[in-house]
Amino acid sequence: MSCLRVILAIVFPPLSVIDYGCGSVFIVFLLTLAGWVPGVIAALIILNRRS
């Protein structure tokens, strides 16, 4: 997990997981719409799990 991806996950979570498929982007986008913090947490989990 690079520093750029972490910063991108904090600023705009769906854009940070765009390499991991449409499903990941959609889930993170929905969580970001529900609240910024759940979107950031989901993006960081996805980035950490698949690195």
mmCIF entry with sequence, helices, sheets and N, C-alpha, C, O atoms, coordinates in Angstrom:
data_MODEL
# 
_entry.id   MODEL 
# 
_entity.id                         1 
_entity.type                       polymer 
_entity.pdbx_number_of_molecules   1 
# 
_entity_poly.entity_id                      1 
_entity_poly.type                           'polypeptide(L)' 
_entity_poly.nstd_linkage                   no 
_entity_poly.nstd_monomer                   no 
_entity_poly.pdbx_seq_one_letter_code       MSCLRVILAIVFPPLSVIDYGCGSVFIVFLLTLAGWVPGVIAALIILNRRS 
_entity_poly.pdbx_seq_one_letter_code_can   MSCLRVILAIVFPPLSVIDYGCGSVFIVFLLTLAGWVPGVIAALIILNRRS 
_entity_poly.pdbx_strand_id                 A 
# 
loop_
_entity_poly_seq.entity_id 
_entity_poly_seq.num 
_entity_poly_seq.mon_id 
_entity_poly_seq.hetero 
1 1  MET n 
1 2  SER n 
1 3  CYS n 
1 4  LEU n 
1 5  ARG n 
1 6  VAL n 
1 7  ILE n 
1 8  LEU n 
1 9  ALA n 
1 10 ILE n 
1 11 VAL n 
1 12 PHE n 
1 13 PRO n 
1 14 PRO n 
1 15 LEU n 
1 16 SER n 
1 17 VAL n 
1 18 ILE n 
1 19 ASP n 
1 20 TYR n 
1 21 GLY n 
1 22 CYS n 
1 23 GLY n 
1 24 SER n 
1 25 VAL n 
1 26 PHE n 
1 27 ILE n 
1 28 VAL n 
1 29 PHE n 
1 30 LEU n 
1 31 LEU n 
1 32 THR n 
1 33 LEU n 
1 34 ALA n 
1 35 GLY n 
1 36 TRP n 
1 37 VAL n 
1 38 PRO n 
1 39 GLY n 
1 40 VAL n 
1 41 ILE n 
1 42 ALA n 
1 43 ALA n 
1 44 LEU n 
1 45 ILE n 
1 46 ILE n 
1 47 LEU n 
1 48 ASN n 
1 49 ARG n 
1 50 ARG n 
1 51 SER n 
# 
_struct_asym.id          A 
_struct_asym.entity_id   1 
# 
loop_
_struct_conf.conf_type_id 
_struct_conf.id 
_struct_conf.pdbx_PDB_helix_id 
_struct_conf.beg_label_comp_id 
_struct_conf.beg_label_asym_id 
_struct_conf.beg_label_seq_id 
_struct_conf.pdbx_beg_PDB_ins_code 
_struct_conf.end_label_comp_id 
_struct_conf.end_label_asym_id 
_struct_conf.end_label_seq_id 
_struct_conf.pdbx_end_PDB_ins_code 
_struct_conf.beg_auth_comp_id 
_struct_conf.beg_auth_asym_id 
_struct_conf.beg_auth_seq_id 
_struct_conf.end_auth_comp_id 
_struct_conf.end_auth_asym_id 
_struct_conf.end_auth_seq_id 
_struct_conf.pdbx_PDB_helix_class 
_struct_conf.details 
_struct_conf.pdbx_PDB_helix_length 
HELX_P HELX_P1 AA1 CYS A 3  ? VAL A 11 ? CYS A 3  VAL A 11 1 ? 9  
HELX_P HELX_P2 AA2 PRO A 13 ? SER A 16 ? PRO A 13 SER A 16 1 ? 4  
HELX_P HELX_P3 AA3 ILE A 18 ? TYR A 20 ? ILE A 18 TYR A 20 5 ? 3  
HELX_P HELX_P4 AA4 CYS A 22 ? ALA A 34 ? CYS A 22 ALA A 34 1 ? 13 
HELX_P HELX_P5 AA5 TRP A 36 ? ARG A 49 ? TRP A 36 ARG A 49 1 ? 14 
# 
_struct_conf_type.id          HELX_P 
_struct_conf_type.criteria    ? 
_struct_conf_type.reference   ? 
# 
loop_
_atom_site.group_PDB 
_atom_site.id 
_atom_site.type_symbol 
_atom_site.label_atom_id 
_atom_site.label_alt_id 
_atom_site.label_comp_id 
_atom_site.label_asym_id 
_atom_site.label_entity_id 
_atom_site.label_seq_id 
_atom_site.pdbx_PDB_ins_code 
_atom_site.Cartn_x 
_atom_site.Cartn_y 
_atom_site.Cartn_z 
_atom_site.occupancy 
_atom_site.B_iso_or_equiv 
_atom_site.pdbx_formal_charge 
_atom_site.auth_seq_id 
_atom_site.auth_comp_id 
_atom_site.auth_asym_id 
_atom_site.auth_atom_id 
_atom_site.pdbx_PDB_model_num 
ATOM 1   N N  . MET A 1 1  ? 0.852   -1.163 0.000   1.00 0.00 ? 1  MET A N  1 
ATOM 2   C CA . MET A 1 1  ? 0.000   0.000  0.000   1.00 0.00 ? 1  MET A CA 1 
ATOM 3   C C  . MET A 1 1  ? 0.900   1.229  0.000   1.00 0.00 ? 1  MET A C  1 
ATOM 4   O O  . MET A 1 1  ? 1.671   1.443  0.936   1.00 0.00 ? 1  MET A O  1 
ATOM 5   N N  . SER A 1 2  ? 0.801   2.024  -1.042  1.00 0.00 ? 2  SER A N  1 
ATOM 6   C CA . SER A 1 2  ? 1.667   3.199  -1.159  1.00 0.00 ? 2  SER A CA 1 
ATOM 7   C C  . SER A 1 2  ? 1.055   4.393  -0.427  1.00 0.00 ? 2  SER A C  1 
ATOM 8   O O  . SER A 1 2  ? -0.137  4.418  -0.120  1.00 0.00 ? 2  SER A O  1 
ATOM 9   N N  . CYS A 1 3  ? 1.893   5.358  -0.165  1.00 0.00 ? 3  CYS A N  1 
ATOM 10  C CA . CYS A 1 3  ? 1.437   6.569  0.521   1.00 0.00 ? 3  CYS A CA 1 
ATOM 11  C C  . CYS A 1 3  ? 0.437   7.351  -0.327  1.00 0.00 ? 3  CYS A C  1 
ATOM 12  O O  . CYS A 1 3  ? -0.491  7.960  0.206   1.00 0.00 ? 3  CYS A O  1 
ATOM 13  N N  . LEU A 1 4  ? 0.624   7.335  -1.636  1.00 0.00 ? 4  LEU A N  1 
ATOM 14  C CA . LEU A 1 4  ? -0.304  8.033  -2.530  1.00 0.00 ? 4  LEU A CA 1 
ATOM 15  C C  . LEU A 1 4  ? -1.694  7.408  -2.457  1.00 0.00 ? 4  LEU A C  1 
ATOM 16  O O  . LEU A 1 4  ? -2.698  8.120  -2.459  1.00 0.00 ? 4  LEU A O  1 
ATOM 17  N N  . ARG A 1 5  ? -1.754  6.090  -2.392  1.00 0.00 ? 5  ARG A N  1 
ATOM 18  C CA . ARG A 1 5  ? -3.055  5.402  -2.296  1.00 0.00 ? 5  ARG A CA 1 
ATOM 19  C C  . ARG A 1 5  ? -3.737  5.729  -0.968  1.00 0.00 ? 5  ARG A C  1 
ATOM 20  O O  . ARG A 1 5  ? -4.955  5.907  -0.932  1.00 0.00 ? 5  ARG A O  1 
ATOM 21  N N  . VAL A 1 6  ? -2.981  5.809  0.107   1.00 0.00 ? 6  VAL A N  1 
ATOM 22  C CA . VAL A 1 6  ? -3.559  6.128  1.415   1.00 0.00 ? 6  VAL A CA 1 
ATOM 23  C C  . VAL A 1 6  ? -4.111  7.548  1.411   1.00 0.00 ? 6  VAL A C  1 
ATOM 24  O O  . VAL A 1 6  ? -5.215  7.784  1.902   1.00 0.00 ? 6  VAL A O  1 
ATOM 25  N N  . ILE A 1 7  ? -3.369  8.479  0.871   1.00 0.00 ? 7  ILE A N  1 
ATOM 26  C CA . ILE A 1 7  ? -3.844  9.865  0.782   1.00 0.00 ? 7  ILE A CA 1 
ATOM 27  C C  . ILE A 1 7  ? -5.084  9.946  -0.092  1.00 0.00 ? 7  ILE A C  1 
ATOM 28  O O  . ILE A 1 7  ? -6.035  10.655 0.236   1.00 0.00 ? 7  ILE A O  1 
ATOM 29  N N  . LEU A 1 8  ? -5.076  9.219  -1.206  1.00 0.00 ? 8  LEU A N  1 
ATOM 30  C CA . LEU A 1 8  ? -6.227  9.196  -2.101  1.00 0.00 ? 8  LEU A CA 1 
ATOM 31  C C  . LEU A 1 8  ? -7.431  8.551  -1.415  1.00 0.00 ? 8  LEU A C  1 
ATOM 32  O O  . LEU A 1 8  ? -8.564  8.983  -1.627  1.00 0.00 ? 8  LEU A O  1 
ATOM 33  N N  . ALA A 1 9  ? -7.202  7.533  -0.602  1.00 0.00 ? 9  ALA A N  1 
ATOM 34  C CA . ALA A 1 9  ? -8.291  6.891  0.135   1.00 0.00 ? 9  ALA A CA 1 
ATOM 35  C C  . ALA A 1 9  ? -8.911  7.844  1.153   1.00 0.00 ? 9  ALA A C  1 
ATOM 36  O O  . ALA A 1 9  ? -10.106 7.754  1.437   1.00 0.00 ? 9  ALA A O  1 
ATOM 37  N N  . ILE A 1 10 ? -8.126  8.739  1.693   1.00 0.00 ? 10 ILE A N  1 
ATOM 38  C CA . ILE A 1 10 ? -8.657  9.694  2.660   1.00 0.00 ? 10 ILE A CA 1 
ATOM 39  C C  . ILE A 1 10 ? -9.398  10.829 1.961   1.00 0.00 ? 10 ILE A C  1 
ATOM 40  O O  . ILE A 1 10 ? -10.431 11.289 2.448   1.00 0.00 ? 10 ILE A O  1 
ATOM 41  N N  . VAL A 1 11 ? -8.874  11.284 0.819   1.00 0.00 ? 11 VAL A N  1 
ATOM 42  C CA . VAL A 1 11 ? -9.486  12.410 0.116   1.00 0.00 ? 11 VAL A CA 1 
ATOM 43  C C  . VAL A 1 11 ? -10.715 11.978 -0.681  1.00 0.00 ? 11 VAL A C  1 
ATOM 44  O O  . VAL A 1 11 ? -11.780 12.581 -0.548  1.00 0.00 ? 11 VAL A O  1 
ATOM 45  N N  . PHE A 1 12 ? -10.579 10.938 -1.510  1.00 0.00 ? 12 PHE A N  1 
ATOM 46  C CA . PHE A 1 12 ? -11.685 10.453 -2.334  1.00 0.00 ? 12 PHE A CA 1 
ATOM 47  C C  . PHE A 1 12 ? -11.601 8.927  -2.420  1.00 0.00 ? 12 PHE A C  1 
ATOM 48  O O  . PHE A 1 12 ? -10.958 8.391  -3.323  1.00 0.00 ? 12 PHE A O  1 
ATOM 49  N N  . PRO A 1 13 ? -12.246 8.230  -1.486  1.00 0.00 ? 13 PRO A N  1 
ATOM 50  C CA . PRO A 1 13 ? -12.090 6.777  -1.354  1.00 0.00 ? 13 PRO A CA 1 
ATOM 51  C C  . PRO A 1 13 ? -12.373 5.949  -2.613  1.00 0.00 ? 13 PRO A C  1 
ATOM 52  O O  . PRO A 1 13 ? -11.600 5.031  -2.888  1.00 0.00 ? 13 PRO A O  1 
ATOM 53  N N  . PRO A 1 14 ? -13.434 6.212  -3.402  1.00 0.00 ? 14 PRO A N  1 
ATOM 54  C CA . PRO A 1 14 ? -13.682 5.346  -4.564  1.00 0.00 ? 14 PRO A CA 1 
ATOM 55  C C  . PRO A 1 14 ? -12.559 5.377  -5.604  1.00 0.00 ? 14 PRO A C  1 
ATOM 56  O O  . PRO A 1 14 ? -12.309 4.375  -6.274  1.00 0.00 ? 14 PRO A O  1 
ATOM 57  N N  . LEU A 1 15 ? -11.898 6.494  -5.738  1.00 0.00 ? 15 LEU A N  1 
ATOM 58  C CA . LEU A 1 15 ? -10.828 6.607  -6.725  1.00 0.00 ? 15 LEU A CA 1 
ATOM 59  C C  . LEU A 1 15 ? -9.599  5.790  -6.320  1.00 0.00 ? 15 LEU A C  1 
ATOM 60  O O  . LEU A 1 15 ? -8.825  5.373  -7.182  1.00 0.00 ? 15 LEU A O  1 
ATOM 61  N N  . SER A 1 16 ? -9.415  5.560  -5.038  1.00 0.00 ? 16 SER A N  1 
ATOM 62  C CA . SER A 1 16 ? -8.234  4.819  -4.599  1.00 0.00 ? 16 SER A CA 1 
ATOM 63  C C  . SER A 1 16 ? -8.342  3.325  -4.872  1.00 0.00 ? 16 SER A C  1 
ATOM 64  O O  . SER A 1 16 ? -7.319  2.646  -4.957  1.00 0.00 ? 16 SER A O  1 
ATOM 65  N N  . VAL A 1 17 ? -9.554  2.796  -5.012  1.00 0.00 ? 17 VAL A N  1 
ATOM 66  C CA . VAL A 1 17 ? -9.727  1.356  -5.242  1.00 0.00 ? 17 VAL A CA 1 
ATOM 67  C C  . VAL A 1 17 ? -10.167 1.049  -6.670  1.00 0.00 ? 17 VAL A C  1 
ATOM 68  O O  . VAL A 1 17 ? -10.714 -0.024 -6.926  1.00 0.00 ? 17 VAL A O  1 
ATOM 69  N N  . ILE A 1 18 ? -9.943  1.954  -7.587  1.00 0.00 ? 18 ILE A N  1 
ATOM 70  C CA . ILE A 1 18 ? -10.407 1.776  -8.960  1.00 0.00 ? 18 ILE A CA 1 
ATOM 71  C C  . ILE A 1 18 ? -9.719  0.604  -9.661  1.00 0.00 ? 18 ILE A C  1 
ATOM 72  O O  . ILE A 1 18 ? -10.282 0.043  -10.601 1.00 0.00 ? 18 ILE A O  1 
ATOM 73  N N  . ASP A 1 19 ? -8.527  0.226  -9.229  1.00 0.00 ? 19 ASP A N  1 
ATOM 74  C CA . ASP A 1 19 ? -7.809  -0.908 -9.830  1.00 0.00 ? 19 ASP A CA 1 
ATOM 75  C C  . ASP A 1 19 ? -8.366  -2.260 -9.390  1.00 0.00 ? 19 ASP A C  1 
ATOM 76  O O  . ASP A 1 19 ? -8.039  -3.280 -9.998  1.00 0.00 ? 19 ASP A O  1 
ATOM 77  N N  . TYR A 1 20 ? -9.181  -2.291 -8.371  1.00 0.00 ? 20 TYR A N  1 
ATOM 78  C CA . TYR A 1 20 ? -9.617  -3.549 -7.775  1.00 0.00 ? 20 TYR A CA 1 
ATOM 79  C C  . TYR A 1 20 ? -10.979 -4.020 -8.267  1.00 0.00 ? 20 TYR A C  1 
ATOM 80  O O  . TYR A 1 20 ? -11.556 -4.930 -7.673  1.00 0.00 ? 20 TYR A O  1 
ATOM 81  N N  . GLY A 1 21 ? -11.496 -3.445 -9.304  1.00 0.00 ? 21 GLY A N  1 
ATOM 82  C CA . GLY A 1 21 ? -12.734 -3.923 -9.903  1.00 0.00 ? 21 GLY A CA 1 
ATOM 83  C C  . GLY A 1 21 ? -13.924 -3.036 -9.620  1.00 0.00 ? 21 GLY A C  1 
ATOM 84  O O  . GLY A 1 21 ? -13.917 -2.191 -8.725  1.00 0.00 ? 21 GLY A O  1 
ATOM 85  N N  . CYS A 1 22 ? -14.945 -3.265 -10.424 1.00 0.00 ? 22 CYS A N  1 
ATOM 86  C CA . CYS A 1 22 ? -16.150 -2.448 -10.363 1.00 0.00 ? 22 CYS A CA 1 
ATOM 87  C C  . CYS A 1 22 ? -16.901 -2.642 -9.044  1.00 0.00 ? 22 CYS A C  1 
ATOM 88  O O  . CYS A 1 22 ? -17.464 -1.690 -8.505  1.00 0.00 ? 22 CYS A O  1 
ATOM 89  N N  . GLY A 1 23 ? -16.911 -3.855 -8.532  1.00 0.00 ? 23 GLY A N  1 
ATOM 90  C CA . GLY A 1 23 ? -17.619 -4.126 -7.282  1.00 0.00 ? 23 GLY A CA 1 
ATOM 91  C C  . GLY A 1 23 ? -17.035 -3.374 -6.105  1.00 0.00 ? 23 GLY A C  1 
ATOM 92  O O  . GLY A 1 23 ? -17.772 -2.830 -5.282  1.00 0.00 ? 23 GLY A O  1 
ATOM 93  N N  . SER A 1 24 ? -15.726 -3.340 -6.022  1.00 0.00 ? 24 SER A N  1 
ATOM 94  C CA . SER A 1 24 ? -15.076 -2.615 -4.924  1.00 0.00 ? 24 SER A CA 1 
ATOM 95  C C  . SER A 1 24 ? -15.342 -1.124 -5.010  1.00 0.00 ? 24 SER A C  1 
ATOM 96  O O  . SER A 1 24 ? -15.608 -0.470 -4.002  1.00 0.00 ? 24 SER A O  1 
ATOM 97  N N  . VAL A 1 25 ? -15.270 -0.595 -6.217  1.00 0.00 ? 25 VAL A N  1 
ATOM 98  C CA . VAL A 1 25 ? -15.529 0.838  -6.403  1.00 0.00 ? 25 VAL A CA 1 
ATOM 99  C C  . VAL A 1 25 ? -16.973 1.162  -6.026  1.00 0.00 ? 25 VAL A C  1 
ATOM 100 O O  . VAL A 1 25 ? -17.232 2.173  -5.374  1.00 0.00 ? 25 VAL A O  1 
ATOM 101 N N  . PHE A 1 26 ? -17.910 0.314  -6.431  1.00 0.00 ? 26 PHE A N  1 
ATOM 102 C CA . PHE A 1 26 ? -19.326 0.545  -6.142  1.00 0.00 ? 26 PHE A CA 1 
ATOM 103 C C  . PHE A 1 26 ? -19.602 0.493  -4.644  1.00 0.00 ? 26 PHE A C  1 
ATOM 104 O O  . PHE A 1 26 ? -20.315 1.346  -4.114  1.00 0.00 ? 26 PHE A O  1 
ATOM 105 N N  . ILE A 1 27 ? -19.046 -0.498 -3.960  1.00 0.00 ? 27 ILE A N  1 
ATOM 106 C CA . ILE A 1 27 ? -19.257 -0.626 -2.520  1.00 0.00 ? 27 ILE A CA 1 
ATOM 107 C C  . ILE A 1 27 ? -18.672 0.569  -1.773  1.00 0.00 ? 27 ILE A C  1 
ATOM 108 O O  . ILE A 1 27 ? -19.314 1.134  -0.888  1.00 0.00 ? 27 ILE A O  1 
ATOM 109 N N  . VAL A 1 28 ? -17.454 0.947  -2.135  1.00 0.00 ? 28 VAL A N  1 
ATOM 110 C CA . VAL A 1 28 ? -16.820 2.087  -1.470  1.00 0.00 ? 28 VAL A CA 1 
ATOM 111 C C  . VAL A 1 28 ? -17.572 3.376  -1.789  1.00 0.00 ? 28 VAL A C  1 
ATOM 112 O O  . VAL A 1 28 ? -17.690 4.252  -0.933  1.00 0.00 ? 28 VAL A O  1 
ATOM 113 N N  . PHE A 1 29 ? -18.077 3.497  -3.009  1.00 0.00 ? 29 PHE A N  1 
ATOM 114 C CA . PHE A 1 29 ? -18.855 4.689  -3.380  1.00 0.00 ? 29 PHE A CA 1 
ATOM 115 C C  . PHE A 1 29 ? -20.132 4.781  -2.553  1.00 0.00 ? 29 PHE A C  1 
ATOM 116 O O  . PHE A 1 29 ? -20.472 5.853  -2.054  1.00 0.00 ? 29 PHE A O  1 
ATOM 117 N N  . LEU A 1 30 ? -20.838 3.665  -2.407  1.00 0.00 ? 30 LEU A N  1 
ATOM 118 C CA . LEU A 1 30 ? -22.063 3.676  -1.598  1.00 0.00 ? 30 LEU A CA 1 
ATOM 119 C C  . LEU A 1 30 ? -21.775 3.990  -0.139  1.00 0.00 ? 30 LEU A C  1 
ATOM 120 O O  . LEU A 1 30 ? -22.521 4.734  0.498   1.00 0.00 ? 30 LEU A O  1 
ATOM 121 N N  . LEU A 1 31 ? -20.700 3.428  0.390   1.00 0.00 ? 31 LEU A N  1 
ATOM 122 C CA . LEU A 1 31 ? -20.350 3.724  1.777   1.00 0.00 ? 31 LEU A CA 1 
ATOM 123 C C  . LEU A 1 31 ? -19.924 5.178  1.948   1.00 0.00 ? 31 LEU A C  1 
ATOM 124 O O  . LEU A 1 31 ? -20.178 5.786  2.988   1.00 0.00 ? 31 LEU A O  1 
ATOM 125 N N  . THR A 1 32 ? -19.278 5.734  0.926   1.00 0.00 ? 32 THR A N  1 
ATOM 126 C CA . THR A 1 32 ? -18.891 7.139  0.994   1.00 0.00 ? 32 THR A CA 1 
ATOM 127 C C  . THR A 1 32 ? -20.121 8.036  0.952   1.00 0.00 ? 32 THR A C  1 
ATOM 128 O O  . THR A 1 32 ? -20.158 9.071  1.617   1.00 0.00 ? 32 THR A O  1 
ATOM 129 N N  . LEU A 1 33 ? -21.127 7.645  0.173   1.00 0.00 ? 33 LEU A N  1 
ATOM 130 C CA . LEU A 1 33 ? -22.375 8.414  0.162   1.00 0.00 ? 33 LEU A CA 1 
ATOM 131 C C  . LEU A 1 33 ? -23.093 8.346  1.507   1.00 0.00 ? 33 LEU A C  1 
ATOM 132 O O  . LEU A 1 33 ? -23.712 9.318  1.941   1.00 0.00 ? 33 LEU A O  1 
ATOM 133 N N  . ALA A 1 34 ? -23.003 7.187  2.162   1.00 0.00 ? 34 ALA A N  1 
ATOM 134 C CA . ALA A 1 34 ? -23.639 7.026  3.465   1.00 0.00 ? 34 ALA A CA 1 
ATOM 135 C C  . ALA A 1 34 ? -22.925 7.849  4.537   1.00 0.00 ? 34 ALA A C  1 
ATOM 136 O O  . ALA A 1 34 ? -23.544 8.311  5.496   1.00 0.00 ? 34 ALA A O  1 
ATOM 137 N N  . GLY A 1 35 ? -21.656 8.021  4.366   1.00 0.00 ? 35 GLY A N  1 
ATOM 138 C CA . GLY A 1 35 ? -20.851 8.789  5.312   1.00 0.00 ? 35 GLY A CA 1 
ATOM 139 C C  . GLY A 1 35 ? -19.406 8.693  4.902   1.00 0.00 ? 35 GLY A C  1 
ATOM 140 O O  . GLY A 1 35 ? -18.958 7.654  4.418   1.00 0.00 ? 35 GLY A O  1 
ATOM 141 N N  . TRP A 1 36 ? -18.680 9.759  5.091   1.00 0.00 ? 36 TRP A N  1 
ATOM 142 C CA . TRP A 1 36 ? -17.300 9.794  4.611   1.00 0.00 ? 36 TRP A CA 1 
ATOM 143 C C  . TRP A 1 36 ? -16.422 8.775  5.325   1.00 0.00 ? 36 TRP A C  1 
ATOM 144 O O  . TRP A 1 36 ? -15.593 8.121  4.693   1.00 0.00 ? 36 TRP A O  1 
ATOM 145 N N  . VAL A 1 37 ? -16.595 8.635  6.624   1.00 0.00 ? 37 VAL A N  1 
ATOM 146 C CA . VAL A 1 37 ? -15.748 7.742  7.414   1.00 0.00 ? 37 VAL A CA 1 
ATOM 147 C C  . VAL A 1 37 ? -15.908 6.270  7.016   1.00 0.00 ? 37 VAL A C  1 
ATOM 148 O O  . VAL A 1 37 ? -14.894 5.586  6.876   1.00 0.00 ? 37 VAL A O  1 
ATOM 149 N N  . PRO A 1 38 ? -17.126 5.746  6.825   1.00 0.00 ? 38 PRO A N  1 
ATOM 150 C CA . PRO A 1 38 ? -17.233 4.351  6.380   1.00 0.00 ? 38 PRO A CA 1 
ATOM 151 C C  . PRO A 1 38 ? -16.577 4.106  5.017   1.00 0.00 ? 38 PRO A C  1 
ATOM 152 O O  . PRO A 1 38 ? -16.013 3.036  4.789   1.00 0.00 ? 38 PRO A O  1 
ATOM 153 N N  . GLY A 1 39 ? -16.645 5.081  4.117   1.00 0.00 ? 39 GLY A N  1 
ATOM 154 C CA . GLY A 1 39 ? -15.990 4.947  2.820   1.00 0.00 ? 39 GLY A CA 1 
ATOM 155 C C  . GLY A 1 39 ? -14.484 4.885  2.943   1.00 0.00 ? 39 GLY A C  1 
ATOM 156 O O  . GLY A 1 39 ? -13.833 4.098  2.256   1.00 0.00 ? 39 GLY A O  1 
ATOM 157 N N  . VAL A 1 40 ? -13.926 5.709  3.810   1.00 0.00 ? 40 VAL A N  1 
ATOM 158 C CA . VAL A 1 40 ? -12.474 5.713  4.027   1.00 0.00 ? 40 VAL A CA 1 
ATOM 159 C C  . VAL A 1 40 ? -12.034 4.398  4.661   1.00 0.00 ? 40 VAL A C  1 
ATOM 160 O O  . VAL A 1 40 ? -11.019 3.828  4.260   1.00 0.00 ? 40 VAL A O  1 
ATOM 161 N N  . ILE A 1 41 ? -12.775 3.920  5.631   1.00 0.00 ? 41 ILE A N  1 
ATOM 162 C CA . ILE A 1 41 ? -12.420 2.663  6.292   1.00 0.00 ? 41 ILE A CA 1 
ATOM 163 C C  . ILE A 1 41 ? -12.477 1.503  5.306   1.00 0.00 ? 41 ILE A C  1 
ATOM 164 O O  . ILE A 1 41 ? -11.575 0.666  5.279   1.00 0.00 ? 41 ILE A O  1 
ATOM 165 N N  . ALA A 1 42 ? -13.530 1.449  4.500   1.00 0.00 ? 42 ALA A N  1 
ATOM 166 C CA . ALA A 1 42 ? -13.651 0.364  3.515   1.00 0.00 ? 42 ALA A CA 1 
ATOM 167 C C  . ALA A 1 42 ? -12.526 0.429  2.487   1.00 0.00 ? 42 ALA A C  1 
ATOM 168 O O  . ALA A 1 42 ? -11.970 -0.605 2.116   1.00 0.00 ? 42 ALA A O  1 
ATOM 169 N N  . ALA A 1 43 ? -12.189 1.613  2.029   1.00 0.00 ? 43 ALA A N  1 
ATOM 170 C CA . ALA A 1 43 ? -11.102 1.757  1.051   1.00 0.00 ? 43 ALA A CA 1 
ATOM 171 C C  . ALA A 1 43 ? -9.773  1.307  1.645   1.00 0.00 ? 43 ALA A C  1 
ATOM 172 O O  . ALA A 1 43 ? -8.995  0.626  0.977   1.00 0.00 ? 43 ALA A O  1 
ATOM 173 N N  . LEU A 1 44 ? -9.510  1.678  2.882   1.00 0.00 ? 44 LEU A N  1 
ATOM 174 C CA . LEU A 1 44 ? -8.257  1.266  3.513   1.00 0.00 ? 44 LEU A CA 1 
ATOM 175 C C  . LEU A 1 44 ? -8.212  -0.240 3.748   1.00 0.00 ? 44 LEU A C  1 
ATOM 176 O O  . LEU A 1 44 ? -7.151  -0.852 3.626   1.00 0.00 ? 44 LEU A O  1 
ATOM 177 N N  . ILE A 1 45 ? -9.341  -0.839 4.080   1.00 0.00 ? 45 ILE A N  1 
ATOM 178 C CA . ILE A 1 45 ? -9.379  -2.291 4.257   1.00 0.00 ? 45 ILE A CA 1 
ATOM 179 C C  . ILE A 1 45 ? -9.116  -2.986 2.932   1.00 0.00 ? 45 ILE A C  1 
ATOM 180 O O  . ILE A 1 45 ? -8.337  -3.938 2.884   1.00 0.00 ? 45 ILE A O  1 
ATOM 181 N N  . ILE A 1 46 ? -9.747  -2.533 1.858   1.00 0.00 ? 46 ILE A N  1 
ATOM 182 C CA . ILE A 1 46 ? -9.538  -3.140 0.554   1.00 0.00 ? 46 ILE A CA 1 
ATOM 183 C C  . ILE A 1 46 ? -8.086  -2.966 0.102   1.00 0.00 ? 46 ILE A C  1 
ATOM 184 O O  . ILE A 1 46 ? -7.481  -3.902 -0.419  1.00 0.00 ? 46 ILE A O  1 
ATOM 185 N N  . LEU A 1 47 ? -7.542  -1.798 0.298   1.00 0.00 ? 47 LEU A N  1 
ATOM 186 C CA . LEU A 1 47 ? -6.145  -1.573 -0.095  1.00 0.00 ? 47 LEU A CA 1 
ATOM 187 C C  . LEU A 1 47 ? -5.187  -2.417 0.734   1.00 0.00 ? 47 LEU A C  1 
ATOM 188 O O  . LEU A 1 47 ? -4.181  -2.899 0.212   1.00 0.00 ? 47 LEU A O  1 
ATOM 189 N N  . ASN A 1 48 ? -5.479  -2.601 1.999   1.00 0.00 ? 48 ASN A N  1 
ATOM 190 C CA . ASN A 1 48 ? -4.599  -3.382 2.864   1.00 0.00 ? 48 ASN A CA 1 
ATOM 191 C C  . ASN A 1 48 ? -4.706  -4.880 2.575   1.00 0.00 ? 48 ASN A C  1 
ATOM 192 O O  . ASN A 1 48 ? -3.706  -5.596 2.630   1.00 0.00 ? 48 ASN A O  1 
ATOM 193 N N  . ARG A 1 49 ? -5.899  -5.348 2.273   1.00 0.00 ? 49 ARG A N  1 
ATOM 194 C CA . ARG A 1 49 ? -6.113  -6.777 2.045   1.00 0.00 ? 49 ARG A CA 1 
ATOM 195 C C  . ARG A 1 49 ? -5.498  -7.251 0.750   1.00 0.00 ? 49 ARG A C  1 
ATOM 196 O O  . ARG A 1 49 ? -4.932  -8.343 0.713   1.00 0.00 ? 49 ARG A O  1 
ATOM 197 N N  . ARG A 1 50 ? -5.584  -6.487 -0.299  1.00 0.00 ? 50 ARG A N  1 
ATOM 198 C CA . ARG A 1 50 ? -5.160  -6.923 -1.627  1.00 0.00 ? 50 ARG A CA 1 
ATOM 199 C C  . ARG A 1 50 ? -3.839  -6.333 -2.064  1.00 0.00 ? 50 ARG A C  1 
ATOM 200 O O  . ARG A 1 50 ? -3.630  -6.132 -3.260  1.00 0.00 ? 50 ARG A O  1 
ATOM 201 N N  . SER A 1 51 ? -2.966  -6.055 -1.167  1.00 0.00 ? 51 SER A N  1 
ATOM 202 C CA . SER A 1 51 ? -1.691  -5.461 -1.570  1.00 0.00 ? 51 SER A CA 1 
ATOM 203 C C  . SER A 1 51 ? -0.621  -6.484 -1.846  1.00 0.00 ? 51 SER A C  1 
ATOM 204 O O  . SER A 1 51 ? 0.503   -6.122 -2.195  1.00 0.00 ? 51 SER A O  1 
# 
